[in-house]
Amino acid sequence: MVSLTVIRGTNQMVRARDKPMALPLVGLRVVDLTKDFAGPFCTMILADLGAEVIKVEKPGLGDETRAWGPPFVRGQSCYFLSLNRGKKSVALDLRTREAQKVIRELVVDSDFFVESFQPGTLSKMHLDYRSLRRLNKALVYCSISGFGQTGPYKNRPGYDLTAFAMSGIMSTTGERGRPPIRVSVPVADIAAGHYATTGILAALARRLVTGTGDYVDVSLLDSIVSWLTYNATYFFTTGKQPDRFGSAHPSIVPYQAFKCQDDYLIVAVGNDKQWQSLCKTLELHRLSEDRRFSTNPMRVRNRNALVLTLSKMFRQQRVVYWHKLLTGHGIPSAPVYTIRSVTKDKQLLSRGLIQRDRGTLRLASPLLFSARRPAAFLTAPELGEHTIPVLRKLGYSQKEASRFALATSVETRGSNKWE
């Protein structure tokens, strides 16, 4: 087995390994130079897994999402709170050599470096992978950008909506004859954040064998295009653009939302056995014997006729009636929850994904380790809250650390952009 002292230039990992660890990344450190959504989402996952995440922010303004509101909670935007729990905030003006020196000092004894700058920006500061690898060959360095570090679009600013529009997925959303729609959460950002985390942890696994780190290049566009899955295969096979089906599925019928007396119910019949069970449960015996609907391919070909018949049936009762009836017979179905409904769902509450503390609800990490879930109530940091303690651990005097911290409460002159 590779010595843990090879993995990191300190015996801190050895000490952490000797103790029973509640979370798998305890003892590892992340230098986080990300902002907005995709990068902070990635580093929040690493924090949930137990890593120490040091979030480096602009003095005066911090991560732009601190201002993305209302609503605000005690001066913190809900947007920022949703992406930065469990992190430490250090405010540094990376345009200065002193701040760049601090980053290098942090990197010497860190495991991961995650950044979301415009490609090429950090190389001007000598904070790119090639430069930092000279200080720490075990460093896993991840860059997250709109279009990647190479290619003709690399210098374009990247946002979730532009990546989603260019992914091909947006062309398949919505209903036939109506405009395409975005998803209410930034799926390109989320995809990139998840892939970044996967790449980082894969590089960590290899580092256990080789002792050396790696460079991970993740883009929003690459990440969300990879989510095309069967839509891409359909096009590659047929040469045809997938149609828009609203809530319905292009290759499975019935598999969509149906309007009931009061609201919508999802019915998801995934095989012919479930189809026969649905017909029996709804007492639609003629449908079960109709050749047009006997197999899934036949039901797809005769979608309109079948959906019309089922729609008339479901309009006769309320959602709660149909949901209880169908689930009681093993037929997959679900009401379309509001977010309020999500917070009251007994399955989610029993699993601890929705947690309450002093009247406040929060989402926890979806990961369980030995039946334990990372805490949801780790707070997001105030801007620059940890500047002094982090610098003091690096060997800076109280006076020197305080000089850096002073900039967190005063917006620096001129442009506060790092890029």
Contacts in CASP RR format, 6 or more apart in sequence:
PFRMAT RR
TARGET T0000
AUTHOR 0000-0000-0000
METHOD contacts of the structure
MODEL  1
MVSLTVIRGTNQMVRARDKPMALPLVGLRVVDLTKDFAGPFCTMILADLG
AEVIKVEKPGLGDETRAWGPPFVRGQSCYFLSLNRGKKSVALDLRTREAQ
KVIRELVVDSDFFVESFQPGTLSKMHLDYRSLRRLNKALVYCSISGFGQT
GPYKNRPGYDLTAFAMSGIMSTTGERGRPPIRVSVPVADIAAGHYATTGI
LAALARRLVTGTGDYVDVSLLDSIVSWLTYNATYFFTTGKQPDRFGSAHP
SIVPYQAFKCQDDYLIVAVGNDKQWQSLCKTLELHRLSEDRRFSTNPMRV
RNRNALVLTLSKMFRQQRVVYWHKLLTGHGIPSAPVYTIRSVTKDKQLLS
RGLIQRDRGTLRLASPLLFSARRPAAFLTAPELGEHTIPVLRKLGYSQKE
ASRFALATSVETRGSNKWE
2 208 0 8 1.000
2 209 0 8 1.000
2 211 0 8 1.000
4 13 0 8 1.000
4 14 0 8 1.000
4 17 0 8 1.000
5 11 0 8 1.000
5 13 0 8 1.000
5 14 0 8 1.000
6 138 0 8 1.000
6 211 0 8 1.000
7 13 0 8 1.000
7 111 0 8 1.000
7 138 0 8 1.000
7 207 0 8 1.000
7 208 0 8 1.000
7 211 0 8 1.000
8 28 0 8 1.000
8 109 0 8 1.000
8 111 0 8 1.000
8 138 0 8 1.000
9 109 0 8 1.000
9 138 0 8 1.000
10 109 0 8 1.000
12 27 0 8 1.000
12 109 0 8 1.000
13 27 0 8 1.000
13 28 0 8 1.000
16 26 0 8 1.000
16 27 0 8 1.000
22 50 0 8 1.000
22 369 0 8 1.000
22 372 0 8 1.000
23 48 0 8 1.000
23 49 0 8 1.000
23 50 0 8 1.000
23 369 0 8 1.000
23 374 0 8 1.000
24 49 0 8 1.000
24 50 0 8 1.000
24 369 0 8 1.000
25 46 0 8 1.000
25 49 0 8 1.000
25 50 0 8 1.000
25 51 0 8 1.000
26 50 0 8 1.000
26 51 0 8 1.000
27 50 0 8 1.000
27 51 0 8 1.000
27 52 0 8 1.000
28 46 0 8 1.000
28 50 0 8 1.000
28 51 0 8 1.000
28 52 0 8 1.000
28 111 0 8 1.000
28 112 0 8 1.000
28 204 0 8 1.000
29 51 0 8 1.000
29 52 0 8 1.000
29 53 0 8 1.000
29 54 0 8 1.000
29 106 0 8 1.000
29 109 0 8 1.000
29 110 0 8 1.000
29 111 0 8 1.000
29 112 0 8 1.000
30 43 0 8 1.000
30 46 0 8 1.000
30 47 0 8 1.000
30 51 0 8 1.000
30 52 0 8 1.000
30 53 0 8 1.000
30 54 0 8 1.000
30 110 0 8 1.000
30 111 0 8 1.000
30 112 0 8 1.000
30 113 0 8 1.000
30 114 0 8 1.000
31 54 0 8 1.000
31 56 0 8 1.000
31 103 0 8 1.000
31 106 0 8 1.000
31 107 0 8 1.000
31 110 0 8 1.000
31 112 0 8 1.000
31 113 0 8 1.000
31 114 0 8 1.000
32 39 0 8 1.000
32 40 0 8 1.000
32 43 0 8 1.000
32 53 0 8 1.000
32 54 0 8 1.000
32 55 0 8 1.000
32 56 0 8 1.000
32 87 0 8 1.000
32 114 0 8 1.000
33 56 0 8 1.000
33 94 0 8 1.000
33 103 0 8 1.000
33 113 0 8 1.000
33 114 0 8 1.000
33 115 0 8 1.000
33 116 0 8 1.000
33 117 0 8 1.000
33 122 0 8 1.000
33 127 0 8 1.000
34 40 0 8 1.000
34 42 0 8 1.000
34 43 0 8 1.000
34 55 0 8 1.000
34 114 0 8 1.000
34 115 0 8 1.000
34 116 0 8 1.000
34 144 0 8 1.000
35 57 0 8 1.000
35 62 0 8 1.000
35 63 0 8 1.000
35 64 0 8 1.000
35 65 0 8 1.000
35 116 0 8 1.000
36 63 0 8 1.000
36 64 0 8 1.000
36 65 0 8 1.000
36 116 0 8 1.000
36 189 0 8 1.000
37 65 0 8 1.000
37 83 0 8 1.000
37 160 0 8 1.000
37 186 0 8 1.000
37 189 0 8 1.000
37 190 0 8 1.000
38 116 0 8 1.000
38 144 0 8 1.000
38 160 0 8 1.000
38 186 0 8 1.000
38 188 0 8 1.000
38 189 0 8 1.000
38 190 0 8 1.000
38 192 0 8 1.000
38 193 0 8 1.000
38 196 0 8 1.000
38 220 0 8 1.000
39 114 0 8 1.000
39 116 0 8 1.000
39 144 0 8 1.000
39 189 0 8 1.000
39 192 0 8 1.000
39 193 0 8 1.000
39 196 0 8 1.000
40 55 0 8 1.000
40 63 0 8 1.000
40 65 0 8 1.000
40 83 0 8 1.000
40 84 0 8 1.000
41 83 0 8 1.000
41 189 0 8 1.000
41 190 0 8 1.000
41 193 0 8 1.000
41 194 0 8 1.000
42 114 0 8 1.000
42 142 0 8 1.000
42 144 0 8 1.000
42 192 0 8 1.000
42 193 0 8 1.000
42 194 0 8 1.000
42 196 0 8 1.000
42 197 0 8 1.000
42 200 0 8 1.000
43 53 0 8 1.000
43 55 0 8 1.000
43 87 0 8 1.000
43 114 0 8 1.000
44 53 0 8 1.000
44 83 0 8 1.000
44 84 0 8 1.000
44 85 0 8 1.000
44 86 0 8 1.000
44 87 0 8 1.000
45 193 0 8 1.000
45 194 0 8 1.000
45 197 0 8 1.000
45 365 0 8 1.000
46 53 0 8 1.000
46 112 0 8 1.000
46 114 0 8 1.000
46 197 0 8 1.000
46 200 0 8 1.000
47 53 0 8 1.000
47 85 0 8 1.000
47 86 0 8 1.000
47 87 0 8 1.000
47 378 0 8 1.000
48 85 0 8 1.000
48 365 0 8 1.000
48 367 0 8 1.000
48 374 0 8 1.000
49 365 0 8 1.000
49 367 0 8 1.000
49 374 0 8 1.000
50 374 0 8 1.000
51 111 0 8 1.000
51 112 0 8 1.000
52 88 0 8 1.000
53 86 0 8 1.000
53 87 0 8 1.000
53 88 0 8 1.000
54 87 0 8 1.000
54 88 0 8 1.000
54 90 0 8 1.000
54 106 0 8 1.000
54 110 0 8 1.000
54 386 0 8 1.000
54 390 0 8 1.000
55 63 0 8 1.000
55 84 0 8 1.000
55 87 0 8 1.000
55 88 0 8 1.000
55 89 0 8 1.000
55 90 0 8 1.000
55 381 0 8 1.000
56 90 0 8 1.000
56 91 0 8 1.000
56 92 0 8 1.000
56 94 0 8 1.000
56 103 0 8 1.000
57 63 0 8 1.000
57 89 0 8 1.000
57 90 0 8 1.000
57 91 0 8 1.000
57 92 0 8 1.000
57 383 0 8 1.000
57 384 0 8 1.000
58 91 0 8 1.000
58 93 0 8 1.000
58 412 0 8 1.000
58 416 0 8 1.000
58 418 0 8 1.000
59 91 0 8 1.000
59 92 0 8 1.000
59 93 0 8 1.000
59 407 0 8 1.000
59 408 0 8 1.000
59 410 0 8 1.000
59 411 0 8 1.000
59 412 0 8 1.000
59 416 0 8 1.000
60 91 0 8 1.000
60 383 0 8 1.000
60 407 0 8 1.000
60 408 0 8 1.000
60 409 0 8 1.000
60 410 0 8 1.000
60 411 0 8 1.000
60 412 0 8 1.000
60 416 0 8 1.000
61 67 0 8 1.000
61 411 0 8 1.000
61 416 0 8 1.000
62 91 0 8 1.000
62 383 0 8 1.000
63 80 0 8 1.000
63 84 0 8 1.000
65 77 0 8 1.000
65 79 0 8 1.000
65 80 0 8 1.000
65 83 0 8 1.000
66 76 0 8 1.000
66 77 0 8 1.000
66 80 0 8 1.000
66 383 0 8 1.000
67 77 0 8 1.000
68 77 0 8 1.000
68 79 0 8 1.000
68 80 0 8 1.000
69 77 0 8 1.000
69 78 0 8 1.000
69 79 0 8 1.000
70 77 0 8 1.000
71 77 0 8 1.000
71 78 0 8 1.000
72 78 0 8 1.000
73 81 0 8 1.000
76 380 0 8 1.000
76 382 0 8 1.000
80 380 0 8 1.000
81 380 0 8 1.000
82 363 0 8 1.000
83 380 0 8 1.000
84 380 0 8 1.000
84 381 0 8 1.000
85 376 0 8 1.000
85 378 0 8 1.000
85 379 0 8 1.000
85 380 0 8 1.000
86 378 0 8 1.000
86 379 0 8 1.000
86 380 0 8 1.000
86 381 0 8 1.000
87 380 0 8 1.000
87 381 0 8 1.000
88 381 0 8 1.000
88 385 0 8 1.000
88 386 0 8 1.000
88 390 0 8 1.000
89 381 0 8 1.000
89 382 0 8 1.000
89 383 0 8 1.000
89 384 0 8 1.000
89 385 0 8 1.000
89 386 0 8 1.000
89 387 0 8 1.000
90 102 0 8 1.000
90 384 0 8 1.000
90 386 0 8 1.000
90 387 0 8 1.000
90 390 0 8 1.000
90 391 0 8 1.000
91 383 0 8 1.000
91 384 0 8 1.000
91 387 0 8 1.000
91 404 0 8 1.000
91 405 0 8 1.000
91 407 0 8 1.000
91 408 0 8 1.000
92 99 0 8 1.000
92 102 0 8 1.000
92 103 0 8 1.000
92 387 0 8 1.000
92 404 0 8 1.000
93 99 0 8 1.000
93 407 0 8 1.000
93 412 0 8 1.000
94 100 0 8 1.000
94 103 0 8 1.000
94 125 0 8 1.000
94 127 0 8 1.000
94 418 0 8 1.000
95 418 0 8 1.000
98 404 0 8 1.000
99 404 0 8 1.000
100 125 0 8 1.000
100 126 0 8 1.000
100 127 0 8 1.000
102 391 0 8 1.000
102 394 0 8 1.000
102 404 0 8 1.000
103 127 0 8 1.000
104 127 0 8 1.000
104 132 0 8 1.000
104 135 0 8 1.000
105 394 0 8 1.000
106 390 0 8 1.000
106 394 0 8 1.000
107 113 0 8 1.000
107 132 0 8 1.000
107 135 0 8 1.000
107 136 0 8 1.000
107 139 0 8 1.000
108 135 0 8 1.000
108 136 0 8 1.000
109 136 0 8 1.000
110 136 0 8 1.000
110 139 0 8 1.000
111 138 0 8 1.000
111 139 0 8 1.000
111 140 0 8 1.000
111 204 0 8 1.000
112 139 0 8 1.000
112 140 0 8 1.000
112 141 0 8 1.000
112 142 0 8 1.000
112 200 0 8 1.000
112 204 0 8 1.000
113 129 0 8 1.000
113 132 0 8 1.000
113 139 0 8 1.000
113 140 0 8 1.000
113 141 0 8 1.000
113 142 0 8 1.000
114 141 0 8 1.000
114 142 0 8 1.000
114 144 0 8 1.000
114 196 0 8 1.000
114 200 0 8 1.000
115 122 0 8 1.000
115 127 0 8 1.000
115 141 0 8 1.000
115 142 0 8 1.000
115 143 0 8 1.000
115 144 0 8 1.000
116 143 0 8 1.000
116 144 0 8 1.000
116 145 0 8 1.000
117 143 0 8 1.000
117 145 0 8 1.000
117 418 0 8 1.000
117 419 0 8 1.000
118 145 0 8 1.000
118 155 0 8 1.000
118 157 0 8 1.000
118 419 0 8 1.000
119 143 0 8 1.000
119 145 0 8 1.000
119 148 0 8 1.000
119 149 0 8 1.000
119 154 0 8 1.000
119 155 0 8 1.000
120 128 0 8 1.000
120 149 0 8 1.000
121 418 0 8 1.000
121 419 0 8 1.000
122 128 0 8 1.000
123 130 0 8 1.000
123 131 0 8 1.000
129 139 0 8 1.000
129 141 0 8 1.000
129 143 0 8 1.000
129 215 0 8 1.000
132 139 0 8 1.000
132 141 0 8 1.000
133 139 0 8 1.000
133 141 0 8 1.000
133 213 0 8 1.000
137 211 0 8 1.000
137 212 0 8 1.000
137 213 0 8 1.000
138 207 0 8 1.000
138 211 0 8 1.000
138 212 0 8 1.000
138 213 0 8 1.000
139 213 0 8 1.000
140 200 0 8 1.000
140 203 0 8 1.000
140 204 0 8 1.000
140 207 0 8 1.000
140 213 0 8 1.000
140 214 0 8 1.000
140 216 0 8 1.000
141 213 0 8 1.000
141 214 0 8 1.000
141 215 0 8 1.000
141 216 0 8 1.000
142 196 0 8 1.000
142 199 0 8 1.000
142 200 0 8 1.000
142 215 0 8 1.000
142 216 0 8 1.000
142 217 0 8 1.000
142 218 0 8 1.000
143 149 0 8 1.000
143 215 0 8 1.000
143 216 0 8 1.000
143 217 0 8 1.000
143 218 0 8 1.000
144 192 0 8 1.000
144 193 0 8 1.000
144 196 0 8 1.000
144 218 0 8 1.000
144 219 0 8 1.000
144 220 0 8 1.000
145 154 0 8 1.000
145 158 0 8 1.000
145 218 0 8 1.000
145 219 0 8 1.000
145 220 0 8 1.000
146 156 0 8 1.000
146 157 0 8 1.000
146 158 0 8 1.000
146 159 0 8 1.000
146 163 0 8 1.000
146 192 0 8 1.000
146 219 0 8 1.000
146 220 0 8 1.000
146 221 0 8 1.000
147 153 0 8 1.000
147 154 0 8 1.000
147 156 0 8 1.000
147 158 0 8 1.000
147 219 0 8 1.000
147 220 0 8 1.000
147 221 0 8 1.000
148 154 0 8 1.000
148 217 0 8 1.000
148 218 0 8 1.000
148 219 0 8 1.000
148 221 0 8 1.000
148 222 0 8 1.000
149 217 0 8 1.000
150 217 0 8 1.000
153 221 0 8 1.000
158 220 0 8 1.000
159 220 0 8 1.000
160 186 0 8 1.000
160 187 0 8 1.000
160 188 0 8 1.000
160 189 0 8 1.000
160 220 0 8 1.000
161 182 0 8 1.000
161 186 0 8 1.000
161 188 0 8 1.000
163 188 0 8 1.000
163 219 0 8 1.000
163 220 0 8 1.000
163 221 0 8 1.000
163 223 0 8 1.000
163 224 0 8 1.000
164 170 0 8 1.000
164 182 0 8 1.000
164 183 0 8 1.000
164 186 0 8 1.000
164 187 0 8 1.000
164 188 0 8 1.000
164 224 0 8 1.000
166 221 0 8 1.000
166 225 0 8 1.000
167 188 0 8 1.000
167 221 0 8 1.000
167 224 0 8 1.000
167 225 0 8 1.000
167 227 0 8 1.000
167 228 0 8 1.000
168 225 0 8 1.000
168 228 0 8 1.000
168 231 0 8 1.000
169 187 0 8 1.000
169 224 0 8 1.000
169 227 0 8 1.000
169 228 0 8 1.000
169 231 0 8 1.000
170 180 0 8 1.000
170 181 0 8 1.000
170 182 0 8 1.000
171 180 0 8 1.000
171 241 0 8 1.000
171 242 0 8 1.000
171 244 0 8 1.000
172 180 0 8 1.000
172 231 0 8 1.000
172 242 0 8 1.000
172 243 0 8 1.000
172 244 0 8 1.000
173 180 0 8 1.000
173 181 0 8 1.000
173 182 0 8 1.000
173 183 0 8 1.000
173 244 0 8 1.000
173 246 0 8 1.000
174 180 0 8 1.000
174 181 0 8 1.000
174 244 0 8 1.000
174 246 0 8 1.000
175 244 0 8 1.000
175 245 0 8 1.000
175 246 0 8 1.000
176 243 0 8 1.000
176 244 0 8 1.000
176 245 0 8 1.000
176 246 0 8 1.000
177 244 0 8 1.000
178 244 0 8 1.000
180 244 0 8 1.000
187 224 0 8 1.000
187 227 0 8 1.000
188 220 0 8 1.000
188 221 0 8 1.000
188 223 0 8 1.000
188 224 0 8 1.000
189 220 0 8 1.000
191 220 0 8 1.000
191 223 0 8 1.000
191 224 0 8 1.000
191 226 0 8 1.000
191 227 0 8 1.000
192 218 0 8 1.000
192 219 0 8 1.000
192 220 0 8 1.000
192 222 0 8 1.000
192 223 0 8 1.000
192 224 0 8 1.000
193 218 0 8 1.000
193 223 0 8 1.000
194 223 0 8 1.000
195 218 0 8 1.000
195 222 0 8 1.000
195 223 0 8 1.000
195 226 0 8 1.000
196 216 0 8 1.000
196 218 0 8 1.000
199 216 0 8 1.000
199 218 0 8 1.000
200 216 0 8 1.000
203 213 0 8 1.000
203 214 0 8 1.000
203 216 0 8 1.000
206 213 0 8 1.000
206 214 0 8 1.000
207 213 0 8 1.000
207 214 0 8 1.000
230 251 0 8 1.000
231 242 0 8 1.000
234 240 0 8 1.000
234 242 0 8 1.000
234 250 0 8 1.000
235 241 0 8 1.000
235 242 0 8 1.000
242 250 0 8 1.000
243 250 0 8 1.000
245 256 0 8 1.000
246 256 0 8 1.000
247 256 0 8 1.000
247 257 0 8 1.000
247 264 0 8 1.000
247 266 0 8 1.000
248 255 0 8 1.000
248 256 0 8 1.000
248 257 0 8 1.000
248 303 0 8 1.000
248 307 0 8 1.000
249 255 0 8 1.000
249 256 0 8 1.000
250 300 0 8 1.000
251 296 0 8 1.000
251 300 0 8 1.000
252 268 0 8 1.000
252 269 0 8 1.000
252 270 0 8 1.000
252 296 0 8 1.000
252 300 0 8 1.000
253 269 0 8 1.000
253 296 0 8 1.000
253 299 0 8 1.000
253 300 0 8 1.000
253 303 0 8 1.000
253 306 0 8 1.000
253 307 0 8 1.000
254 267 0 8 1.000
254 269 0 8 1.000
254 278 0 8 1.000
254 299 0 8 1.000
254 306 0 8 1.000
254 307 0 8 1.000
254 310 0 8 1.000
255 267 0 8 1.000
255 268 0 8 1.000
255 269 0 8 1.000
255 270 0 8 1.000
256 266 0 8 1.000
256 267 0 8 1.000
256 307 0 8 1.000
257 264 0 8 1.000
257 265 0 8 1.000
257 266 0 8 1.000
257 267 0 8 1.000
257 336 0 8 1.000
258 264 0 8 1.000
258 265 0 8 1.000
258 266 0 8 1.000
258 267 0 8 1.000
258 310 0 8 1.000
258 311 0 8 1.000
258 314 0 8 1.000
259 311 0 8 1.000
259 314 0 8 1.000
259 315 0 8 1.000
260 314 0 8 1.000
260 315 0 8 1.000
260 317 0 8 1.000
260 318 0 8 1.000
260 319 0 8 1.000
260 321 0 8 1.000
260 322 0 8 1.000
261 315 0 8 1.000
261 316 0 8 1.000
261 317 0 8 1.000
261 318 0 8 1.000
261 319 0 8 1.000
262 318 0 8 1.000
262 319 0 8 1.000
263 318 0 8 1.000
263 319 0 8 1.000
263 335 0 8 1.000
263 336 0 8 1.000
264 319 0 8 1.000
264 335 0 8 1.000
264 336 0 8 1.000
265 314 0 8 1.000
265 319 0 8 1.000
265 322 0 8 1.000
265 323 0 8 1.000
265 333 0 8 1.000
265 334 0 8 1.000
265 335 0 8 1.000
265 336 0 8 1.000
266 333 0 8 1.000
266 334 0 8 1.000
266 335 0 8 1.000
266 336 0 8 1.000
267 278 0 8 1.000
267 310 0 8 1.000
267 314 0 8 1.000
267 326 0 8 1.000
267 331 0 8 1.000
267 332 0 8 1.000
267 333 0 8 1.000
268 332 0 8 1.000
268 333 0 8 1.000
268 334 0 8 1.000
269 275 0 8 1.000
269 278 0 8 1.000
269 331 0 8 1.000
269 332 0 8 1.000
270 296 0 8 1.000
270 332 0 8 1.000
271 296 0 8 1.000
272 294 0 8 1.000
272 295 0 8 1.000
272 296 0 8 1.000
274 330 0 8 1.000
274 331 0 8 1.000
274 332 0 8 1.000
275 288 0 8 1.000
275 293 0 8 1.000
275 296 0 8 1.000
275 299 0 8 1.000
276 288 0 8 1.000
277 329 0 8 1.000
277 330 0 8 1.000
277 331 0 8 1.000
278 284 0 8 1.000
278 326 0 8 1.000
278 331 0 8 1.000
279 285 0 8 1.000
279 287 0 8 1.000
279 288 0 8 1.000
280 288 0 8 1.000
280 329 0 8 1.000
281 325 0 8 1.000
281 326 0 8 1.000
281 329 0 8 1.000
281 331 0 8 1.000
282 313 0 8 1.000
284 309 0 8 1.000
284 313 0 8 1.000
287 293 0 8 1.000
287 306 0 8 1.000
287 309 0 8 1.000
291 298 0 8 1.000
292 298 0 8 1.000
292 299 0 8 1.000
292 301 0 8 1.000
292 302 0 8 1.000
292 305 0 8 1.000
292 306 0 8 1.000
293 299 0 8 1.000
293 302 0 8 1.000
293 306 0 8 1.000
299 306 0 8 1.000
314 322 0 8 1.000
319 335 0 8 1.000
320 335 0 8 1.000
322 333 0 8 1.000
323 333 0 8 1.000
323 334 0 8 1.000
323 335 0 8 1.000
326 332 0 8 1.000
326 333 0 8 1.000
327 333 0 8 1.000
335 341 0 8 1.000
337 345 0 8 1.000
342 348 0 8 1.000
342 354 0 8 1.000
343 354 0 8 1.000
343 361 0 8 1.000
345 354 0 8 1.000
348 354 0 8 1.000
351 368 0 8 1.000
351 373 0 8 1.000
352 364 0 8 1.000
352 373 0 8 1.000
353 363 0 8 1.000
353 364 0 8 1.000
353 366 0 8 1.000
353 373 0 8 1.000
354 361 0 8 1.000
354 362 0 8 1.000
354 363 0 8 1.000
354 364 0 8 1.000
355 361 0 8 1.000
355 362 0 8 1.000
355 363 0 8 1.000
355 364 0 8 1.000
355 376 0 8 1.000
355 377 0 8 1.000
356 362 0 8 1.000
357 376 0 8 1.000
357 377 0 8 1.000
362 376 0 8 1.000
362 377 0 8 1.000
363 376 0 8 1.000
364 373 0 8 1.000
364 374 0 8 1.000
364 375 0 8 1.000
364 376 0 8 1.000
365 373 0 8 1.000
365 374 0 8 1.000
365 376 0 8 1.000
367 373 0 8 1.000
367 374 0 8 1.000
383 408 0 8 1.000
384 405 0 8 1.000
384 408 0 8 1.000
387 401 0 8 1.000
387 404 0 8 1.000
387 405 0 8 1.000
387 408 0 8 1.000
388 398 0 8 1.000
388 401 0 8 1.000
388 402 0 8 1.000
388 404 0 8 1.000
388 405 0 8 1.000
391 400 0 8 1.000
391 401 0 8 1.000
391 404 0 8 1.000
391 405 0 8 1.000
392 398 0 8 1.000
392 401 0 8 1.000
396 404 0 8 1.000
END
